[in-house]
Amino acid sequence: MQLQYSAAGHPPPLLVEADGTAHFLDEGRSPMLGLLPDPHHSTAVHPLPPGSTLLLYTDGLVERRNEDLTDGLDRLRRHASTAVRRPLESFCDELLAGMLTADNDDDTALVALRLSVA
């Protein structure tokens, strides 16, 4: 199975393979929706291995005041890598518990999709 995607101002999707290997899908970057009057949106295609988990999320999950965004992305990658063996609902709960702090006042949403093993 393959994913065709475009990220228009959103944080990059995170793909976590069944063995815990996690990487961001950084291709398919486009200008933020509504930013340009006649935008060109790029797309990318990436394979989705059996047993992998695809995570889409809003910036509220990874952004923190007084912290570089790469720190939040690295934290998400680490949490997702260790939690991927949990059932999908527990995986999402664990990410929220590990990523959100008391001073988080931004909206947070996530969507997780897990592919069957075959």
C-alpha positions, -999 to +999 in steps of 0.1 A: +000+000+000+011+036-007+002+070+007-001+100-017+000+131+004+005+169+005+013+189+036+002+225+031+013+242+063+008+212+086+034+194+105+049+164+086+031+130+089+049+105+111+053+069+099+061+044+126+070+009+114+060-022+133+096-026+146+095+010+161+115+027+134+099+061+131+105+089+105+087+120+093+074+122+057+090+155+047+083+155+010+051+170-005+056+203+013+034+231-001+026+267+010+000+270+038-036+268+025-050+302+017-015+319+017-012+324-020-039+334-045-028+307-071-009+281-052+009+250-066+006+221-042+032+194-044+024+158-036+046+129-026+041+091-025+055+069+002+051+032+008+032+021+039+046-012+052+023-038+068+019-033+105+030+004+103+012+033+119+006+066+102+001+096+125-014+129+114-015+157+140-019+194+146+010+217+157-005+218+192+009+183+198+045+193+192+049+231+196+059+247+229+067+282+238+104+289+243+113+256+226+126+248+191+100+229+170+126+202+162+127+194+199+089+187+199+091+167+168+120+146+182+100+140+214+070+129+193+092+105+172+106+089+204+072+085+221+056+070+190+085+047+185+082+032+220+044+031+220+038+016+186+033-020+199+003-009+219-032-012+205-040+019+184-063+035+210-036+031+237-010+043+213-029+076+209-036+079+246+001+074+254+012+100+229-012+126+243-001+118+279+036+120+270+033+151+247+008+175+264+019+197+293-001+218+317+009+250+298-003+237+264-030+262+253-031+253+216-056+230+200-045+194+196-058+168+173-044+135+160-054+108+136-037+075+136-041+047+110-026+013+115-022-011+085-029-047+090+000-072+089-015-090+058 
